[in-house]
Amino acid sequence: MSIPVEIAEVIIRKKAQYGRYIDTKQWDKFDQVALPDAEFSFYDTDGSILRAGNTPFAFPSPTAFTGFFSKFFMNAQTLHMFGPGELQLTGSDEVKAIWGMEDEIILKHAMGLVEIRGGGYYHETWKFEKGDWFLKSLRLERTYQKTSLVAKILVFFDRYLRLSVV
């Protein structure tokens, strides 16, 4: 179903805010973008759920998502970029969206030696509630990831030796 321009503009703006709020560490503003029960999940290039140590990147709410990533990205510089979205109105109050994305994560104070860069596609559902559009679900499916050698070593220690260095 064709999507009205006014709806597309709101969702495109809110998607931009999603990335900016992450990169500028404005975790307290996620209630402007996502519903309180929005779900977030992130998948690796092989289809498995991404993990940091024993923590799977699957979050049942924005509170869980921001609680984890505010700590995970505390000592990182990040950049999230999105391509034009494919938006489809699936009901009077629902839009399905797919966005191409690239992201980069660089640990501060590591002289640029710890870096992860990747890309993929966000698959999202947006809902109209209380007179505005909000993210209801987000699933990132990575298609590639490039990790610096030092980052690979840290992940190895964390994953296989359980030293919890990342």
Secondary structure, 3 states (H helix, E strand, C coil): CCCCHHHHHHHHHHHHHHHHHHHCCCHHHHHHCEEEEEEEEEECCCCCECEECCEECEECCHHHHHHHHHHHCCCEEEEEEEEEEEEEEEECCEEEEEEEEEEEEEECCCCCCCEEEEEEEEEEEEEEECCEEEEEEEEEEEEEEEECHHHHHHHHHHHHCCCCCC
